[in-house]
Amino acid sequence: MMTDPVSDMLTRMRNAIHAGHDRVDFPASKLKAGICKVLKDEGYIRSFKIIAKSPSDIKIKVLLKEDAIAGLKRFSRPGLRQYRGYNDVPRVISGLGTCVISTSQGVLSDREAKKRKVGGEVLCSVW
């Protein structure tokens, strides 16, 4: 049993990047698909695809860009949830990185959340 699936996803991506792989697979969920969509929109990954081999075996395959992601960090975790308003979202490397936020309007980047003036749970940061 996994207690923090989002952290597992980020760790798999981090390990694949450090090992020099061009793709990575992990179990699928709507939240993970939302995070992948934000990463694709912000230009950190090439693409992602949800693959269903059977109803119980659904995976997300991510194609990584070379040298696009320097670091991934989990903010909010099951033991310490981090909720922030749109004005209090942390800046990643003076605005060069991106925070991924789970809001009432879906999973958004920090720029999109500020534009829509909506806060939420700060899931992770990417730079």
MDAnalysis code that builds the backbone (N, CA, C; Angstrom):
import MDAnalysis as mda
import numpy as np

u = mda.Universe.empty(381, n_residues=127, atom_resindex=np.repeat(np.arange(127), 3), trajectory=True)
u.add_TopologyAttr("name", ["N", "CA", "C"] * 127)
u.add_TopologyAttr("resid", np.arange(1, 128))
u.add_TopologyAttr("resname", ["MET", "MET", "THR", "ASP", "PRO", "VAL", "SER", "ASP", "MET", "LEU", "THR", "ARG", "MET", "ARG", "ASN", "ALA", "ILE", "HIS", "ALA", "GLY", "HIS", "ASP", "ARG", "VAL", "ASP", "PHE", "PRO", "ALA", "SER", "LYS", "LEU", "LYS", "ALA", "GLY", "ILE", "CYS", "LYS", "VAL", "LEU", "LYS", "ASP", "GLU", "GLY", "TYR", "ILE", "ARG", "SER", "PHE", "LYS", "ILE", "ILE", "ALA", "LYS", "SER", "PRO", "SER", "ASP", "ILE", "LYS", "ILE", "LYS", "VAL", "LEU", "LEU", "LYS", "GLU", "ASP", "ALA", "ILE", "ALA", "GLY", "LEU", "LYS", "ARG", "PHE", "SER", "ARG", "PRO", "GLY", "LEU", "ARG", "GLN", "TYR", "ARG", "GLY", "TYR", "ASN", "ASP", "VAL", "PRO", "ARG", "VAL", "ILE", "SER", "GLY", "LEU", "GLY", "THR", "CYS", "VAL", "ILE", "SER", "THR", "SER", "GLN", "GLY", "VAL", "LEU", "SER", "ASP", "ARG", "GLU", "ALA", "LYS", "LYS", "ARG", "LYS", "VAL", "GLY", "GLY", "GLU", "VAL", "LEU", "CYS", "SER", "VAL", "TRP"])
u.atoms.positions = np.array([
    [0.835, -1.188, 0.000],
    [0.000, 0.000, 0.000],
    [0.877, 1.248, 0.000],
    [0.509, 2.206, -0.829],
    [1.270, 3.433, -0.962],
    [0.533, 4.558, -0.227],
    [1.244, 5.289, 0.634],
    [0.589, 6.351, 1.400],
    [0.594, 7.694, 0.674],
    [1.542, 7.901, -0.240],
    [1.614, 9.174, -0.954],
    [1.910, 8.926, -2.436],
    [0.863, 8.708, -3.248],
    [1.064, 8.398, -4.663],
    [1.707, 9.530, -5.468],
    [1.441, 10.777, -5.117],
    [2.021, 11.901, -5.855],
    [3.527, 11.952, -5.615],
    [3.947, 11.720, -4.386],
    [5.368, 11.683, -4.084],
    [6.053, 10.535, -4.820],
    [5.381, 9.404, -4.929],
    [5.911, 8.272, -5.682],
    [6.078, 8.644, -7.157],
    [5.104, 9.357, -7.720],
    [5.188, 9.789, -9.118],
    [6.385, 10.715, -9.326],
    [6.559, 11.689, -8.427],
    [7.671, 12.630, -8.555],
    [9.012, 11.923, -8.395],
    [9.078, 10.951, -7.493],
    [10.315, 10.194, -7.293],
    [10.645, 9.371, -8.523],
    [9.654, 8.750, -9.141],
    [9.893, 7.987, -10.367],
    [10.389, 8.891, -11.490],
    [9.805, 10.086, -11.602],
    [10.253, 11.030, -12.631],
    [11.681, 11.498, -12.346],
    [11.965, 11.824, -11.084],
    [13.306, 12.271, -10.696],
    [14.347, 11.185, -10.977],
    [14.038, 9.932, -10.635],
    [14.968, 8.829, -10.876],
    [15.197, 8.603, -12.367],
    [14.131, 8.707, -13.169],
    [14.263, 8.527, -14.618],
    [15.127, 9.629, -15.229],
    [14.971, 10.852, -14.745],
    [15.772, 11.973, -15.251],
    [17.245, 11.766, -14.905],
    [17.523, 11.387, -13.657],
    [18.914, 11.181, -13.233],
    [19.556, 9.987, -13.937],
    [18.756, 8.978, -14.301],
    [19.283, 7.806, -14.998],
    [19.414, 8.040, -16.499],
    [18.897, 9.163, -17.002],
    [19.019, 9.490, -18.414],
    [17.966, 8.841, -19.300],
    [16.870, 8.377, -18.711],
    [15.804, 7.774, -19.506],
    [14.991, 8.856, -20.214],
    [14.341, 8.470, -21.316],
    [13.523, 9.435, -22.047],
    [12.038, 9.269, -21.763],
    [11.662, 8.241, -20.999],
    [10.251, 8.060, -20.623],
    [10.164, 7.369, -19.271],
    [8.988, 7.484, -18.655],
    [8.743, 6.876, -17.351],
    [7.265, 6.493, -17.271],
    [6.969, 5.382, -16.604],
    [5.597, 4.908, -16.398],
    [5.294, 4.882, -14.903],
    [4.030, 5.163, -14.558],
    [3.584, 5.025, -13.174],
    [2.073, 4.822, -13.171],
    [1.521, 4.290, -12.070],
    [0.069, 4.070, -11.992],
    [-0.699, 5.385, -12.146],
    [-1.847, 5.313, -12.803],
    [-2.610, 6.517, -13.149],
    [-3.629, 6.895, -12.077],
    [-3.894, 8.182, -12.004],
    [-5.011, 8.737, -11.240],
    [-5.350, 10.088, -11.872],
    [-6.496, 10.637, -11.527],
    [-6.890, 11.927, -12.099],
    [-5.957, 13.047, -11.649],
    [-5.516, 12.988, -10.387],
    [-4.613, 14.011, -9.868],
    [-3.265, 13.966, -10.584],
    [-2.727, 12.770, -10.787],
    [-1.449, 12.630, -11.494],
    [-1.578, 13.080, -12.942],
    [-2.698, 12.780, -13.576],
    [-2.924, 13.235, -14.952],
    [-2.997, 14.761, -15.003],
    [-3.604, 15.383, -13.988],
    [-3.661, 16.843, -13.921],
    [-2.280, 17.459, -13.749],
    [-1.447, 16.831, -12.923],
    [-0.077, 17.320, -12.741],
    [0.697, 17.194, -14.047],
    [0.538, 16.072, -14.739],
    [1.218, 15.875, -16.031],
    [0.758, 16.901, -17.058],
    [-0.522, 17.249, -17.033],
    [-1.045, 18.256, -17.971],
    [-0.390, 19.614, -17.714],
    [-0.252, 19.980, -16.437],
    [0.406, 21.247, -16.108],
    [1.866, 21.217, -16.549],
    [2.558, 20.096, -16.308],
    [3.957, 19.983, -16.714],
    [4.106, 20.078, -18.226],
    [3.154, 19.512, -18.956],
    [3.200, 19.591, -20.429],
    [2.922, 21.021, -20.896],
    [1.911, 21.674, -20.301],
    [1.573, 23.045, -20.685],
    [2.714, 24.024, -20.391],
    [3.460, 23.763, -19.310],
    [4.572, 24.638, -18.935],
    [5.859, 24.292, -19.670],
    [5.869, 23.188, -20.431],
    [7.019, 22.850, -21.253],
    [8.072, 21.990, -20.584],
    [7.738, 21.334, -19.483],
    [8.713, 20.501, -18.784],
    [8.780, 19.077, -19.334],
    [7.699, 18.587, -19.942],
    [7.695, 17.253, -20.533],
    [7.195, 17.367, -21.976],
    [7.552, 16.366, -22.798],
    [7.106, 16.385, -24.194],
    [5.631, 16.046, -24.293],
    [5.234, 14.910, -23.701],
    [3.834, 14.499, -23.749],
    [3.592, 13.434, -22.694],
    [2.315, 13.119, -22.505],
    [1.946, 12.016, -21.625],
    [0.731, 11.334, -22.211],
    [0.592, 10.059, -21.895],
    [-0.516, 9.274, -22.414],
    [-1.010, 8.334, -21.322],
    [-2.334, 8.215, -21.217],
    [-2.932, 7.278, -20.268],
    [-3.178, 5.973, -21.006],
    [-2.584, 4.891, -20.500],
    [-2.671, 3.585, -21.141],
    [-3.431, 2.641, -20.224],
    [-4.509, 2.041, -20.764],
    [-5.315, 1.092, -19.998],
    [-5.180, -0.289, -20.621],
    [-4.380, -1.147, -19.984],
    [-4.257, -2.529, -20.452],
    [-5.463, -3.348, -20.015],
    [-5.938, -3.056, -18.828],
    [-7.157, -3.669, -18.301],
    [-7.765, -2.655, -17.334],
    [-9.014, -2.872, -16.894],
    [-9.623, -1.890, -15.981],
    [-8.851, -1.705, -14.669],
    [-8.098, -2.714, -14.251],
    [-7.352, -2.588, -13.003],
    [-5.895, -2.170, -13.230],
    [-5.428, -2.162, -14.475],
    [-4.037, -1.824, -14.785],
    [-4.003, -0.612, -15.721],
    [-4.117, 0.584, -15.135],
    [-4.097, 1.828, -15.897],
    [-2.823, 2.569, -15.526],
    [-2.039, 2.948, -16.530],
    [-0.762, 3.615, -16.303],
    [-0.694, 4.915, -17.090],
    [0.176, 5.798, -16.639],
    [0.486, 7.015, -17.369],
    [1.915, 6.872, -17.873],
    [2.111, 7.085, -19.174],
    [3.447, 7.060, -19.780],
    [3.828, 8.495, -20.106],
    [4.948, 8.958, -19.556],
    [5.411, 10.330, -19.746],
    [6.683, 10.308, -20.580],
    [6.715, 11.119, -21.639],
    [7.924, 11.301, -22.440],
    [8.626, 12.561, -21.947],
    [9.836, 12.385, -21.430],
    [10.574, 13.477, -20.806],
    [11.378, 14.260, -21.842],
    [11.531, 15.548, -21.607],
    [12.424, 16.374, -22.415],
    [13.816, 16.289, -21.803],
    [14.809, 16.349, -22.644],
    [16.178, 16.298, -22.151],
    [16.561, 17.646, -21.544],
    [17.051, 17.637, -20.325],
    [17.511, 18.822, -19.584],
    [16.418, 19.871, -19.357],
    [15.153, 19.465, -19.335],
    [14.075, 20.428, -19.083],
    [13.775, 20.547, -17.593],
    [13.891, 19.449, -16.858],
    [13.602, 19.448, -15.424],
    [14.921, 19.305, -14.671],
    [15.243, 20.322, -13.870],
    [16.441, 20.254, -13.033],
    [16.105, 19.721, -11.654],
    [14.872, 19.957, -11.179],
    [14.488, 19.495, -9.859],
    [12.989, 19.414, -9.685],
    [12.568, 18.506, -8.814],
    [11.167, 18.333, -8.434],
    [11.107, 18.269, -6.915],
    [10.182, 18.979, -6.308],
    [10.059, 18.942, -4.856],
    [8.596, 18.883, -4.454],
    [8.275, 17.997, -3.538],
    [6.921, 17.854, -3.010],
    [6.726, 18.877, -1.900],
    [5.657, 19.653, -1.951],
    [5.345, 20.609, -0.888],
    [4.379, 19.987, 0.098],
    [3.128, 19.931, -0.276],
    [2.094, 19.395, 0.591],
    [2.208, 17.877, 0.613],
    [2.045, 17.294, 1.774],
    [2.129, 15.845, 1.913],
    [1.038, 15.391, 2.873],
    [0.789, 14.088, 2.958],
    [-0.313, 13.634, 3.812],
    [-0.178, 14.042, 5.279],
    [1.038, 14.153, 5.790],
    [1.241, 14.524, 7.188],
    [1.177, 16.018, 7.437],
    [1.335, 16.829, 6.408],
    [1.339, 18.281, 6.556],
    [0.825, 18.915, 5.271],
    [-0.463, 19.147, 5.205],
    [-1.075, 19.760, 4.026],
    [-0.741, 21.247, 4.006],
    [-0.442, 21.769, 2.824],
    [-0.071, 23.175, 2.648],
    [-1.106, 23.850, 1.744],
    [-1.972, 24.649, 2.336],
    [-2.975, 25.394, 1.578],
    [-2.562, 26.860, 1.551],
    [-2.650, 27.473, 0.379],
    [-2.254, 28.877, 0.236],
    [-3.273, 29.609, -0.628],
    [-3.423, 30.893, -0.335],
    [-4.206, 31.755, -1.202],
    [-3.393, 32.111, -2.437],
    [-4.040, 32.697, -3.440],
    [-3.321, 32.977, -4.686],
    [-2.212, 34.013, -4.505],
    [-2.288, 34.859, -3.493],
    [-1.228, 35.839, -3.229],
    [-0.053, 35.240, -2.462],
    [-0.272, 34.114, -1.775],
    [0.751, 33.523, -0.916],
    [1.437, 32.305, -1.526],
    [1.236, 32.053, -2.810],
    [1.857, 30.893, -3.458],
    [3.358, 31.126, -3.507],
    [4.169, 30.148, -3.079],
    [5.619, 30.349, -3.073],
    [6.189, 30.502, -4.477],
    [7.196, 31.372, -4.606],
    [7.891, 31.562, -5.879],
    [9.019, 30.556, -5.948],
    [9.148, 29.902, -7.066],
    [10.180, 28.891, -7.260],
    [11.322, 29.518, -8.048],
    [12.496, 29.573, -7.451],
    [13.695, 30.141, -8.056],
    [13.381, 31.501, -8.692],
    [12.864, 32.404, -7.884],
    [12.552, 33.783, -8.296],
    [11.647, 33.851, -9.514],
    [10.721, 32.914, -9.625],
    [9.755, 32.926, -10.714],
    [10.172, 32.130, -11.928],
    [11.359, 31.521, -11.931],
    [11.800, 30.726, -13.079],
    [11.179, 29.334, -13.079],
    [10.807, 28.828, -11.916],
    [10.171, 27.517, -11.812],
    [8.665, 27.651, -11.741],
    [7.999, 26.525, -11.507],
    [6.540, 26.486, -11.482],
    [6.061, 25.695, -10.269],
    [5.024, 26.208, -9.609],
    [4.328, 25.455, -8.569],
    [3.081, 24.836, -9.186],
    [2.762, 23.616, -8.778],
    [1.539, 22.952, -9.219],
    [0.578, 22.994, -8.044],
    [-0.637, 23.513, -8.288],
    [-1.610, 23.747, -7.223],
    [-2.912, 23.033, -7.553],
    [-3.452, 22.322, -6.567],
    [-4.761, 21.698, -6.712],
    [-5.810, 22.679, -6.190],
    [-6.646, 23.188, -7.081],
    [-7.634, 24.199, -6.724],
    [-9.046, 23.654, -6.934],
    [-10.019, 24.480, -6.632],
    [-11.410, 24.105, -6.877],
    [-11.732, 24.098, -8.366],
    [-10.861, 24.704, -9.181],
    [-11.042, 24.726, -10.631],
    [-10.146, 23.712, -11.334],
    [-9.575, 22.799, -10.575],
    [-8.711, 21.769, -11.140],
    [-7.263, 21.990, -10.762],
    [-6.385, 21.187, -11.309],
    [-4.949, 21.304, -11.054],
    [-4.397, 22.369, -11.998],
    [-3.774, 23.408, -11.413],
    [-3.299, 24.560, -12.184],
    [-1.854, 24.880, -11.841],
    [-1.195, 25.606, -12.722],
    [0.130, 26.147, -12.414],
    [-0.053, 27.396, -11.551],
    [1.031, 27.850, -10.936],
    [0.930, 29.036, -10.088],
    [0.546, 30.277, -10.889],
    [1.019, 30.378, -12.116],
    [0.673, 31.539, -12.955],
    [-0.818, 31.557, -13.287],
    [-1.343, 30.381, -13.635],
    [-2.767, 30.286, -13.976],
    [-3.644, 30.540, -12.746],
    [-3.209, 30.043, -11.572],
    [-3.980, 30.259, -10.344],
    [-4.015, 31.738, -9.980],
    [-2.906, 32.431, -10.150],
    [-2.885, 33.872, -9.871],
    [-3.759, 34.628, -10.853],
    [-3.737, 34.197, -12.113],
    [-4.558, 34.854, -13.128],
    [-6.047, 34.675, -12.828],
    [-6.426, 33.474, -12.377],
    [-7.832, 33.203, -12.048],
    [-8.203, 33.632, -10.633],
    [-7.207, 34.078, -9.848],
    [-7.394, 34.504, -8.458],
    [-8.023, 33.401, -7.614],
    [-7.385, 32.221, -7.640],
    [-7.865, 31.089, -6.875],
    [-6.668, 30.416, -6.194],
    [-6.832, 30.058, -4.929],
    [-5.783, 29.375, -4.178],
    [-6.125, 27.909, -4.015],
    [-5.289, 27.200, -3.274],
    [-5.538, 25.787, -3.053],
    [-4.358, 25.110, -2.397],
    [-4.265, 23.803, -2.581],
    [-3.195, 23.011, -1.986],
    [-1.981, 23.023, -2.916],
    [-0.847, 23.452, -2.406],
    [0.386, 23.502, -3.188],
    [0.959, 22.085, -3.206],
    [0.883, 21.415, -4.358],
    [1.293, 20.027, -4.460],
    [2.807, 19.885, -4.584],
    [3.401, 20.561, -5.574],
    [4.827, 20.391, -5.814],
    [5.365, 21.589, -6.575],
    [6.694, 21.637, -6.671],
    [7.344, 22.662, -7.475],
    [8.308, 21.985, -8.439],
    [8.481, 22.614, -9.605],
    [9.343, 22.088, -10.662],
    [10.211, 23.230, -11.154],
    [11.489, 22.935, -11.379],
    [12.376, 23.935, -11.950],
    [13.389, 23.268, -12.848],
])
